[in-house]
Structures are given as structure tokens and as C-alpha cells.
Amino acid sequence: MPQLLQYKLQPAARLIRLMLAEYGTRFTLTEVKPWQRQDEWLKYDPSAEGPVFLVDNLPPIVGLSAIVLYIEENVAPDEQGKLLVPLGTAQRAETRRLFDWCMFKLADEATRYFLAEKLVKRDTSAAPDPAVLRAARSNLGEHLNYFTYLLTARRWLAGDAMTIADFALASQLSVIDYFADMPWESAPEVKDWYQRIKSRPAFRALLADRIVGLPASSVYAELDF
Amino acid sequence: MPQLLQYKLQPAARLIRLMLAEYGTRFTLTEVKPWQRQDEWLKYDPSAEGPVFLVDNLPPIVGLSAIVLYIEENVAPDEQGKLLVPLGTAQRAETRRLFDWCMFKLADEATRYFLAEKLVKRDTSAAPDPAVLRAARSNLGEHLNYFTYLLTARRWLAGDAMTIADFALASQLSVIDYFADMPWESAPEVKDWYQRIKSRPAFRALLADRIVGLPASSVYAELDF
């Protein structure tokens, strides 16, 4: 069975878990902490960024682009309407624009600070830096304004159909939500969208994630929050 | 004719320029500075990251993933051997692993600091921060060690054939080289690889780029340096 090497709140791994679950592919999860740079891990992934996907009869598939495109090319069903990447050229481009926005811009300006301050620092018993968290929350607010703008006019992030862009956004916001840093009441359109995507069967495994000593927010696993 | 909106030393745009030139597609360049957040530009790309590719009869194609995959799906020739993304599953994954490494990790840890300190700060007449440049050069050294390791065993970055991963690395190093920050003498395997890729016809237009008031390094356009 395929195996995904990741840590529980890793956004890129959450995106891949959502894709595989949506496509009905079974796989196992192995927990690693890339920031500890263990030899066992660096052997697969010298970038120490992860995630890594292990599939029978193939060398390790390493990193976000490699795994996402491997899944789209080898795992996704062919039937129209079941694709997380739509078929039309313009819709594909719009989906990928928002994929990049979520996985790189939102991740770079918000999610990674919450992870660094609240998750990674626990390993060295260091305290989170309140100034960094303040900046991350402020950046997050700007992003939520833009997603609100999109979701006021669209049912899903890239248009009428759910796409990989929705999973990309959910992979980021679900992590921030775990830390109780999502200002849901100030972004009702985003909250409405998140309630819909959170109710999908593909989401269940993510909502069961718990980290010892770092409890999830009270709403993290609630479908009606 | 397709039009690419970008600025001259933008690594993502250089990658796309190399791809289009390699595939023999004609296009025009329009210079924009996304960091100035002009309305004309934000209309196309609210992320203000760019680049943007304008093609007849399609909405603007925005951002790295959207443009690269648009080109692979719609512009690239079908014949084996002319593809920048190889056909085998394992080779595709390896190419994309190194694509991500260059376009995100190397960009994030080195190239963007050179651009911010040496290019963007000129607009406000601010002076580069020597501490930031020192850190960027140190990070660059670590990356060059890894590329040296790969290029000692391989002719091209991802294996025996040139791929989009080589263009990704060249898009980053050519920018750093413009600023005279490439320690070529300490990375002879990387230098040898760069001499080979720099000699390709697709590279010519990049070597003609000049920014007023910011001269290129003495070796920037030299094929034998």
C-alpha cells in the first residue's frame, strides 16, 4: 500500500491526503519531523521539506509538485466531473493560480509562522514569539478578504465546481484552525465554504488528527461551528 | 502574439522565457514591477506576484504553475526527446522534485534576497542590507554544494537529459550571476553545467537583458567565463 511520510499538521501533506481520499485511494501515514533532519529522512529528501510518497516499484516521490502531479497523472480517475483539475484550459489556469496562491503565498505569509511558532518551537521548549504571531494574523486577515471576495461570487474557490484549489485552501486553513487562530466570525463567506468542504468524507481523517500536548481548538472537528 | 508580463530579472519569468524559446514559440515581453502594485497590474494579478501570460481568446494565465502547465499542455511538441518534462513516471517525479527545489527552496533562501536588496530597494533609493546579503550568500553556498553533488554524477540536473529542472536552476542562478554574486570558482561542476546551458539558443534573449543604472556582472553574457 502507498505510504505518505509527513507530519500531522503539514499543509502540503494534508492537501495530498485530501486528494487521495477524494479519489478513493488507500494509503498509510508515517509521522516524521523534517525539521529534525534525521538521516533516515534526509536519505529520501535532502531538502528536508517533504512530504514523501512511497509507492511500490518506484523510487520515492518527493515534494509537493512531484506528488500532486503523480496523483493527477496516475491515480485520478479519467471521468469528467470527478477531476480535481477541471478540463477547460481557462479553468485549469484559474485553478492553478489559486493553488499557487494557497500553497505558496498564503503558506509563506501566514501558515508557516503559526507552524514555526506553535508546533516546531515545542521541540526545543522555546516560547512562541507574539510579534510573529501578530504579523501572521494580520497577513491572514488580508488573505481572508480576498477569499471572501472570491467566495461571494463563486460557490467554490475557482468557480462552480470543487477543485484542487479548494483542497489547497482547506489544507492551510485547517492547520490555522487547529491552533484556534481562524477568525471565523469575521469571514462568514469563508466559514460557509469551509463548513461545506469540511463535511466531505475525504476530510474525516484530517479532523481526527491530534498532537500530544497541543490540543486542537474547540471547533476544529465540529462540522457545525 | 502571446505576451508575457514580467520584470527583467524575475526568475519565474526567466524560466517561462526559456521554455517558450526552447519550444520555438514567439512572444513579446512587457515590463511591469509587481512590487509597485499598479492598478493596471493588480487587475490581472491580485497576488501581485506575477508573471502573467496573455494569450488570444483566453483569460490571463497567472502565476508560475498556471503558465508552466499551460505551456506543457498546449505549447510543447508531442515528440519524445523534445520534452522538457521526461515521459517516465520516476523521471517526471525527479524532475519535479528539483523544479520545486529551485523555484521555491533556492528562490526562498537565496535569490529573493538578492532581488529585494539589489533590485527592489533601488526604487526607493534604499541601501542593500549587508547582513541579509551575507546570509543569502551563505545559503547559496549550501545549495551549490547539493547541485555539485548531483552534477558530479549526472550530465543534467535530473539525469541524462536536459529538463525543465535545468531551466529552473538556470532561471535562479542567472539572476544571481547578473548581480555578480555567483562564486563560480568554488563550484566548478555547476560552472561547467551553466556553460553548457548558457550556450543554448534559448538562453540568448536572457543574456541581452540589462537594467539601466544596474550593470550586469562582467561574466554575465560571456559564454566562456
Interface residues (C-beta under 8 A of the other chain):
Chain A: P46 S47 E49 L58 P59 I61 V62 G63 L64 S65 A66 I67 L69 Y70 E73 N74 T89 A90 R92 A93 E94 R96 R97 F99 D100 W101 F104 K105 D108 Y146
Chain B: P46 S47 E49 L58 P59 I61 V62 G63 L64 S65 A66 I67 L69 Y70 E73 N74 T89 A90 R92 A93 E94 R96 R97 F99 D100 W101 F104 K105 D108 Y146
